[in-house]
């Protein structure tokens, strides 16, 4: 294993405080495996994620977290739309040309 980004992704740096005794054991285990502390830490994080994903209630908790994120996003979207008074805050405002064209086409149909 390497600490280089995988699949062209970026990396995050973690700084953690580890008790002296645990650090000594961790360093020894990594040395015996012939890997760096960084690679050993990545393996530990990967194992933690795999272990948590295998828990029976993990999927339900992840789904609840996703639903909360979606509710928050909808609330924020609504707030932004409220600022602009539109359904789509990214829509371009009507220009004079398009407004004039609409009026003319509307008048022609009368």
N, C-alpha and C positions, 0 to 999 in steps of 0.2 A: 504494500500500500504506500501511496505517496500523499503528501500534503498539497500537491498541485491541484488546481481546479479540475473538476471532471466535466466532460461534455461541454467544454468551453464556458462553464459558469464561473462566477466569482466566488471568492472565499470571504469568510468573516473571521476575525481574530477574537479569541476568547482568552481572558485572563482570569484564572481561578486561584483561590487560596486553598492549599492542601496541607493538612497537618503533617508535621515532619515525619512521623512514623509511616503514614500512608505514602508520602512522597518517596521515602526510601524503598518501600516495597514496590511501588510502581516503577521506579527507576530500575530496580533490580530485575523485575519481570521483563521490562522492555529490553534491557541489556541481554538477558538470557535468550530472548526471542530474536535478538539481533536487529531491533528496530529502534527508531528514535522515539523520544517521549511524545513528540508531535503525532507520529504515526500511531503510537499506542493510544493516545488520547482520542484520535479519530476512530479507531476501532472500538473504544469504550463508548463513544457517543453513538456510533452505528448500532452497537449491541443494545444500548439503552432504548433507542428508537424501535428496534425490532421487538424487544421485550414488551414495550408499552403497546405496540400495535397488536400483539397477540393477546392482550387482556380482553376478557369477555365484554366489558362495558366500554372499551375504547372507541369503537365505531359510533356508538350512541353519543358519547361525549364529543367526538369530533363533529358529528352531524349537528349537535346543538350549538357548538361554537360557530360552525358555518352559517347556521340560521341567524345567529346573533350578528355576525358580520354583515349578512345580507340586509337585516333590519336596519342596522346602523347606516349602511350605504344608501338604502332607500330614504331614510330620514335626511341624510346629508344632501342627496339628490333633490329632494323636495325643497329643502332650504335654499339651495342654489336656484332652482326653478322659480321659487318665490321672489328671489331678488330681482330676477329678470322679467317676471310676470309672464312667462311662457311655459309651454310644455317641454320645449327643447332649448336649453340655454345655449347650445352650440349652433342653433340655427342662425343664419345670417339675416339681419333685419332687411325688410323690403326696401328696395331702392326706389327713387322717384320714377325711374323708367318702368319698373315692374308694376308700381302702383298706378301710373298713368295708363299702362297697357291694360291693366285689369279694369279700370274705369271705362276705357274706350270699348273694350269687348263687352262689358256689361251694358253700356249704353246702346251698343249696336243690337243687342238682343231684345231691347225694349220695344 
